[in-house]
Amino acid sequence: MRQRGPSVQEEHAPNSICFGCGPANEDGLRIRSFRSESGLEMEFSPKAEHRALSPGMINGG
């Protein structure tokens, strides 16, 4: 999914420091949500520090 323009979070809470989706939290997951015909779609690009077990894998906890 490639979206253009600001995410829902960037539009409505640009200063949020939420760990999951806060645009202002440099150390968070930086999840971005976008409106779609069926509701919302999210975008997440894991950083190296989110890796677990082996390269290319992440662990949800």
Summary of the structure (lengths in Angstrom):
residues: 61
radius of gyration: 12.8
end to end distance: 24.6
largest distance: 36.5
contacts: 121
relative contact order: 0.18
helix: 13%
strand: 20%
